[in-house]
């Protein structure tokens, strides 16, 4: 007789780690960010893109080290909780509940709008159907959800390859001159926009307890995710700029669609629609998986109701956490439709998370230095400290830049934070302290 499962299943391999990272990062931004970035920097946005990679490489290196030293499910909660303070872990994850819900809504909203260019569909009901499909896939088990993630990534990479190969012959070199029409100021101004291309590249660490040989697989998977994501973005951006040129880029909101129609013709529209569906769809699935895992981690520590930490004995998933995530998605249907509002509601908690993980890496070296020695990927202590402090500074700078764009998400997150602090004082802290230590590690 097959025994029932009481722990999370370790079903994710190297390609699964890569698909979670790339699937989270390559989503809405690549379809919408090129025109506004081009309006600021011209073809020099390619330099802006390269510069935007810098902070994300810093964060990726920190995550690769932490994932190798302390692989655990719900890492964004567990690492700050363990190495900074229990409240830090709770606060970062509490904000991410709102941020991840906003991410799921905005991803699905953009996906439905792309499909709406070809098929007339009611927006809210269609969004609900997508949420339902992702929910059902995750209810079956992580292996099924991860297989779907890998399949979508394969289709995405194939579509981007076809887009690039067919577009290269239509590239006009003169479309890259002048390369920096707005000078250095324009190139720097585009960087905050380009940052959004890479957010989420480290997402696989959130399922560290479900990865095979995590100490080696996580850092290698993150490195491959960064390299592949940067390659995809660079090639797609070069082809799009080279094919469309200045006038067409400034006049369009669907640059990849317009470029594909020039290179491929009528079939280009269907290629980009397919690319959008699998790209954004993989981001939705990855974000859904990650949200369920840090809800599970918070519950396992006692900071959320213990029912969320129960593992389904048949398929080894945190079933109640999956159900709650679906419920949060449904509530998210009532949030504002403003993409700027939603993007910032996503980015602010994400950047705070990055700052907390960078600080956690520094604290790890002080509190449990043996973990550094045991890690498979272990830059020197001096390098980790330097990267950690730099990551904190970069996170704060980018958050401040976002406040100048729209203050309303900051206000909404402040209210959500106050609710969370009240909840922690009344319930979370007391229950955490009463939870046996063996359940927290």
C-alpha positions as CSV (number, residue, x, y, z in Angstrom):
1,X,0.0,0.0,0.0
2,X,1.4,3.4,-0.9
3,X,2.1,5.6,2.1
4,X,0.4,9.0,2.4
5,X,2.5,12.1,2.0
6,X,3.0,14.4,5.0
7,X,5.7,16.6,3.5
8,X,5.9,18.6,0.2
9,X,6.9,16.4,-2.8
10,X,10.4,17.0,-4.2
11,X,9.4,16.8,-7.9
12,X,11.2,19.9,-9.4
13,X,14.5,19.5,-11.3
14,X,16.9,21.9,-12.9
15,X,14.6,22.7,-15.9
16,X,11.8,23.3,-13.5
17,X,13.8,25.8,-11.6
18,X,14.7,27.6,-14.9
19,X,11.0,27.6,-16.0
20,X,9.8,29.1,-12.8
21,X,12.4,31.9,-12.9
22,X,12.0,32.7,-16.6
23,X,8.2,32.1,-16.4
24,X,7.9,34.7,-13.7
25,X,10.2,37.3,-15.4
26,X,9.1,37.0,-19.0
27,X,5.6,38.2,-18.9
28,X,3.7,41.4,-19.5
29,X,6.7,43.8,-19.7
30,X,8.2,42.5,-22.9
31,X,5.0,43.2,-24.7
32,X,4.5,46.7,-23.4
33,X,7.7,48.2,-22.2
34,X,9.6,48.9,-25.5
35,X,7.6,51.9,-26.8
36,X,7.8,54.0,-23.6
37,X,11.4,53.1,-23.0
38,X,12.2,54.0,-26.7
39,X,10.4,57.3,-26.3
40,X,12.9,58.2,-23.5
41,X,16.1,56.7,-24.8
42,X,15.7,55.8,-28.5
43,X,17.8,52.8,-29.5
44,X,19.9,53.6,-26.4
45,X,17.2,51.8,-24.5
46,X,19.4,48.7,-25.2
47,X,22.0,50.3,-22.9
48,X,19.2,51.0,-20.4
49,X,18.3,47.4,-20.5
50,X,21.9,46.3,-19.9
51,X,22.2,48.7,-16.9
52,X,18.8,47.5,-15.5
53,X,20.3,44.0,-15.5
54,X,22.9,45.1,-13.0
55,X,20.8,45.3,-9.8
56,X,19.0,42.1,-10.8
57,X,22.3,40.3,-11.2
58,X,23.2,41.5,-7.6
59,X,19.9,40.1,-6.3
60,X,20.3,36.9,-8.3
61,X,23.7,36.2,-6.8
62,X,22.4,36.8,-3.3
63,X,19.5,34.4,-4.0
64,X,21.8,31.8,-5.5
65,X,23.9,31.8,-2.4
66,X,20.9,31.8,0.0
67,X,19.2,29.1,-2.0
68,X,22.3,27.0,-1.8
69,X,23.0,27.6,1.9
70,X,19.4,27.4,3.1
71,X,17.0,25.8,0.6
72,X,13.5,26.0,2.0
73,X,9.9,26.5,0.8
74,X,8.6,30.0,1.3
75,X,12.2,31.4,1.3
76,X,11.1,35.1,1.2
77,X,9.3,34.5,4.6
78,X,11.7,32.0,6.1
79,X,15.0,33.8,5.5
80,X,14.0,37.2,7.0
81,X,12.2,35.4,9.9
82,X,15.3,33.3,10.7
83,X,18.1,35.8,10.2
84,X,16.5,39.2,10.8
85,X,13.4,38.7,13.1
86,X,10.1,36.9,13.1
87,X,8.3,40.2,12.5
88,X,10.5,40.9,9.4
89,X,9.5,37.6,7.9
90,X,5.8,38.2,8.6
91,X,5.8,41.8,7.3
92,X,7.6,41.0,4.0
93,X,5.3,38.1,3.3
94,X,2.2,40.0,4.4
95,X,3.0,42.7,1.9
96,X,3.7,40.1,-0.8
97,X,0.2,38.7,-0.3
98,X,-1.1,42.0,-1.6
99,X,1.7,42.3,-4.2
100,X,1.3,38.8,-5.6
101,X,-2.5,39.1,-5.8
102,X,-2.1,42.3,-7.7
103,X,0.5,40.6,-10.0
104,X,-2.0,37.8,-10.7
105,X,-4.7,40.3,-11.6
106,X,-2.5,42.5,-13.8
107,X,-1.0,39.5,-15.6
108,X,-4.4,38.0,-16.4
109,X,-5.9,41.4,-17.3
110,X,-3.2,42.0,-19.9
111,X,-3.5,38.4,-21.3
112,X,-7.2,38.8,-21.8
113,X,-6.7,42.2,-23.5
114,X,-4.3,40.6,-26.0
115,X,-6.8,37.8,-26.7
116,X,-9.5,40.5,-27.0
117,X,-7.6,41.9,-30.1
118,X,-8.6,38.7,-31.9
119,X,-11.6,37.3,-30.0
120,X,-14.3,39.4,-28.4
121,X,-14.5,38.2,-24.8
122,X,-16.1,39.6,-21.6
123,X,-13.1,40.7,-19.5
124,X,-14.0,39.8,-15.9
125,X,-15.5,36.4,-16.6
126,X,-12.6,35.4,-18.8
127,X,-10.1,36.4,-16.1
128,X,-12.0,34.2,-13.7
129,X,-11.8,31.3,-16.1
130,X,-8.0,31.6,-16.3
131,X,-7.8,31.7,-12.5
132,X,-9.9,28.6,-12.3
133,X,-7.8,26.7,-14.8
134,X,-4.5,27.6,-12.9
135,X,-6.2,26.7,-9.7
136,X,-7.3,23.2,-10.9
137,X,-3.8,22.5,-12.3
138,X,-2.2,23.3,-9.0
139,X,-4.8,21.3,-7.1
140,X,-3.6,18.2,-9.0
141,X,0.0,18.6,-7.8
142,X,3.2,20.4,-8.2
143,X,4.5,17.9,-10.8
144,X,1.5,18.7,-13.0
145,X,1.8,22.5,-12.4
146,X,5.5,22.4,-13.0
147,X,5.1,20.3,-16.2
148,X,2.6,22.9,-17.5
149,X,5.2,25.6,-16.6
150,X,8.0,23.8,-18.5
151,X,5.7,23.2,-21.5
152,X,4.7,26.9,-21.7
153,X,8.4,27.9,-21.5
154,X,9.3,25.6,-24.4
155,X,6.6,27.1,-26.5
156,X,7.6,30.6,-25.5
157,X,11.3,30.1,-26.4
158,X,10.3,28.5,-29.7
159,X,8.0,31.4,-30.5
160,X,10.7,34.0,-29.6
161,X,13.2,32.1,-31.8
162,X,10.8,32.2,-34.7
163,X,10.0,35.9,-34.2
164,X,13.7,36.7,-34.2
165,X,14.7,34.5,-37.1
166,X,12.0,35.9,-39.4
167,X,12.6,39.5,-38.2
168,X,16.4,39.6,-38.7
169,X,16.2,40.0,-42.5
170,X,13.9,43.0,-42.1
171,X,16.2,44.9,-39.7
172,X,17.2,48.3,-41.1
173,X,20.6,49.5,-39.6
174,X,19.5,53.1,-40.0
175,X,16.8,52.5,-37.5
176,X,19.5,52.5,-34.8
177,X,20.8,56.0,-35.6
178,X,21.0,58.3,-33.8
179,X,21.6,55.7,-31.1
180,X,21.1,58.0,-28.1
181,X,19.0,60.9,-29.3
182,X,18.3,62.1,-25.8
183,X,21.8,61.7,-24.6
184,X,22.8,60.2,-21.2
185,X,19.8,61.6,-19.4
186,X,17.4,59.7,-21.6
187,X,19.3,56.5,-21.3
188,X,19.2,56.8,-17.5
189,X,15.6,57.8,-17.4
190,X,14.6,54.6,-19.1
191,X,16.3,52.4,-16.5
192,X,13.4,52.3,-13.9
193,X,11.1,51.1,-16.7
194,X,13.5,48.3,-17.7
195,X,13.8,47.0,-14.2
196,X,10.4,45.5,-14.5
197,X,11.7,43.1,-17.2
198,X,13.7,41.1,-14.7
199,X,11.5,41.1,-11.5
200,X,10.9,37.5,-10.3
201,X,13.9,35.9,-11.9
202,X,14.7,34.3,-8.5
203,X,11.3,32.8,-7.9
204,X,12.3,29.2,-7.8
205,X,13.8,29.6,-4.3
206,X,10.2,29.9,-3.0
207,X,9.8,26.2,-3.6
208,X,13.2,25.2,-2.3
209,X,11.6,22.3,-0.2
210,X,10.3,20.8,-3.5
211,X,13.5,20.9,-5.6
212,X,15.7,17.9,-6.2
213,X,19.2,18.4,-4.9
214,X,18.4,22.1,-4.1
215,X,21.9,23.1,-2.9
216,X,23.3,22.6,-6.4
217,X,20.1,22.9,-8.5
218,X,19.0,26.3,-7.2
219,X,22.1,28.4,-7.9
220,X,22.6,26.7,-11.3
221,X,19.0,27.2,-12.2
222,X,19.1,30.9,-11.2
223,X,22.3,31.5,-13.3
224,X,20.7,29.8,-16.4
225,X,17.4,31.8,-15.9
226,X,19.3,35.1,-15.8
227,X,21.4,34.2,-18.9
228,X,18.5,33.0,-20.9
229,X,16.2,35.8,-19.9
230,X,18.7,38.5,-20.8
231,X,19.4,36.8,-24.1
232,X,15.7,36.6,-25.0
233,X,15.1,40.3,-24.1
234,X,18.1,41.6,-26.0
235,X,17.4,39.7,-29.2
236,X,13.6,40.6,-29.2
237,X,14.4,44.3,-28.5
238,X,17.0,44.5,-31.2
239,X,14.7,42.9,-33.8
240,X,11.7,45.1,-32.8
241,X,13.7,48.3,-33.0
242,X,15.4,47.3,-36.2
243,X,12.2,46.3,-38.0
244,X,9.8,49.1,-36.8
245,X,12.1,52.2,-36.6
246,X,11.5,55.5,-34.9
247,X,8.1,56.5,-36.3
248,X,6.4,53.2,-36.0
249,X,7.7,52.5,-32.5
250,X,6.4,55.9,-31.2
251,X,3.0,55.2,-32.8
252,X,2.3,51.7,-31.5
253,X,1.2,50.1,-28.2
254,X,1.7,46.6,-29.6
255,X,5.3,46.7,-31.0
256,X,5.9,42.9,-31.2
257,X,2.6,42.4,-33.0
258,X,3.4,45.2,-35.6
259,X,6.9,43.9,-36.1
260,X,5.7,40.3,-36.6
261,X,3.1,41.3,-39.1
262,X,5.8,43.1,-41.2
263,X,8.2,40.1,-41.1
264,X,5.7,37.2,-41.3
265,X,2.5,38.8,-42.6
266,X,-1.0,37.8,-41.4
267,X,0.4,34.8,-39.5
268,X,2.5,37.2,-37.4
269,X,-0.6,38.2,-35.5
270,X,-1.2,34.6,-34.4
271,X,2.4,34.1,-33.5
272,X,2.5,37.0,-31.1
273,X,-0.9,36.0,-29.7
274,X,0.5,32.5,-29.0
275,X,3.6,34.1,-27.5
276,X,1.6,36.4,-25.3
277,X,-0.7,33.5,-24.1
278,X,2.2,31.2,-23.1
279,X,4.4,34.0,-21.8
280,X,1.8,35.6,-19.6
281,X,0.2,32.3,-18.8
282,X,3.5,30.9,-17.4
283,X,3.9,34.1,-15.3
284,X,0.4,33.6,-13.9
285,X,1.1,29.9,-13.0
286,X,4.5,30.6,-11.5
287,X,3.1,33.5,-9.4
288,X,0.2,31.3,-8.2
289,X,2.6,28.5,-7.1
290,X,4.9,31.0,-5.3
291,X,2.0,32.7,-3.4
292,X,0.7,29.3,-2.1
293,X,4.2,28.4,-0.9
294,X,4.8,31.4,1.3
295,X,1.3,31.2,2.7
296,X,2.2,27.6,3.6
297,X,5.5,28.7,5.2
298,X,3.8,31.4,7.3
299,X,1.2,28.9,8.5
300,X,3.8,26.3,9.3
301,X,5.6,28.8,11.6
302,X,2.3,29.7,13.3
303,X,1.8,33.2,11.9
304,X,-1.2,32.2,9.8
305,X,-3.9,29.6,10.7
306,X,-2.4,26.1,10.8
307,X,-4.9,24.8,8.3
308,X,-2.9,26.5,5.6
309,X,0.1,24.3,6.4
310,X,-1.7,21.0,6.0
311,X,-0.3,18.8,3.2
312,X,-2.7,16.8,1.1
313,X,-1.8,13.1,1.7
314,X,-2.5,12.1,-2.0
315,X,-0.4,14.6,-3.9
316,X,1.8,16.4,-1.4
317,X,0.6,19.9,-1.9
318,X,-0.6,22.6,0.6
319,X,-4.2,22.2,-0.5
320,X,-5.7,24.8,1.7
321,X,-3.1,27.4,0.8
322,X,-3.9,26.7,-2.9
323,X,-7.6,27.2,-2.2
324,X,-6.9,30.5,-0.4
325,X,-4.8,31.8,-3.2
326,X,-7.6,31.1,-5.6
327,X,-9.9,33.1,-3.3
328,X,-7.5,36.0,-3.2
329,X,-7.4,35.9,-7.1
330,X,-11.2,36.2,-7.1
331,X,-11.1,39.2,-4.6
332,X,-8.5,40.8,-6.9
333,X,-11.1,41.1,-9.6
334,X,-12.4,44.1,-7.6
335,X,-9.2,46.0,-7.6
336,X,-8.7,49.2,-9.8
337,X,-8.0,48.6,-13.5
338,X,-5.1,51.0,-13.7
339,X,-2.0,49.1,-14.9
340,X,0.3,51.7,-13.4
341,X,-1.4,51.3,-10.0
342,X,-1.2,47.5,-10.2
343,X,2.4,47.4,-11.4
344,X,3.6,49.6,-8.5
345,X,1.5,47.5,-6.1
346,X,3.6,44.5,-7.4
347,X,7.0,46.2,-7.5
348,X,7.1,47.8,-4.1
349,X,6.6,44.6,-2.1
350,X,9.0,42.8,-4.4
351,X,11.8,45.4,-3.9
352,X,11.2,45.3,-0.2
353,X,11.6,41.6,-0.4
354,X,14.9,42.0,-2.2
355,X,16.2,44.3,0.4
356,X,15.2,41.9,3.2
357,X,16.9,38.9,1.5
358,X,20.1,40.9,1.0
359,X,20.1,41.9,4.7
360,X,19.3,38.2,5.6
361,X,22.5,37.1,3.7
362,X,24.6,39.5,5.8
363,X,23.0,38.3,9.0
364,X,23.5,34.7,8.0
365,X,27.2,35.2,8.0
366,X,27.1,36.6,11.5
367,X,24.6,34.3,13.1
368,X,25.2,30.9,11.4
369,X,28.5,31.2,9.5
370,X,28.7,27.4,9.1
371,X,25.9,27.6,6.5
372,X,28.2,29.6,4.3
373,X,30.8,26.8,4.6
374,X,28.3,24.1,3.7
375,X,26.8,25.9,0.7
376,X,27.6,24.6,-2.8
377,X,27.6,28.2,-4.2
378,X,29.6,30.4,-1.8
379,X,31.2,33.6,-2.8
380,X,33.6,34.9,-0.2
381,X,32.1,36.5,3.0
382,X,33.5,39.9,1.9
383,X,31.8,39.6,-1.5
384,X,28.4,38.6,0.0
385,X,28.5,41.5,2.4
386,X,29.3,43.9,-0.3
387,X,26.6,42.6,-2.6
388,X,24.1,42.5,0.3
389,X,24.6,46.2,1.3
390,X,24.6,47.2,-2.4
391,X,21.3,45.3,-3.0
392,X,19.6,47.1,0.0
393,X,20.7,50.5,-1.3
394,X,19.5,49.8,-4.9
395,X,16.2,48.5,-3.7
396,X,15.5,51.7,-1.7
397,X,16.5,53.9,-4.6
398,X,14.2,52.2,-7.1
399,X,11.3,52.3,-4.5
400,X,11.8,56.1,-4.2
401,X,11.7,56.5,-7.9
402,X,8.4,54.7,-8.0
403,X,6.8,57.1,-5.5
404,X,7.2,59.9,-8.0
405,X,5.1,58.0,-10.5
406,X,2.0,57.3,-8.4
407,X,1.6,57.7,-4.6
408,X,-1.7,55.7,-4.4
409,X,-0.2,52.2,-4.3
410,X,2.0,53.4,-1.4
411,X,-1.1,54.5,0.4
412,X,-3.0,51.3,-0.2
413,X,0.0,49.2,0.9
414,X,0.4,51.4,4.0
415,X,-3.2,50.5,5.0
416,X,-2.6,46.8,4.3
417,X,0.6,47.1,6.4
418,X,-1.3,48.5,9.3
419,X,-3.9,45.7,9.1
420,X,-1.0,43.2,9.1
421,X,0.7,44.8,12.1
422,X,-2.5,44.7,14.1
423,X,-3.0,41.0,13.1
424,X,0.5,40.2,14.1
425,X,0.2,41.9,17.5
426,X,-3.1,40.2,18.3
427,X,-2.6,36.7,16.8
428,X,0.6,36.1,14.8
429,X,3.3,36.8,17.4
430,X,1.6,34.8,20.2
431,X,0.9,31.8,18.0
432,X,4.4,31.9,16.6
433,X,6.0,31.8,20.0
434,X,3.7,28.9,21.0
435,X,4.6,26.8,17.9
436,X,7.2,24.1,18.6
437,X,10.6,25.0,17.3
438,X,10.9,21.9,15.2
439,X,8.0,23.1,13.1
440,X,9.6,26.5,12.4
441,X,12.9,25.2,10.8
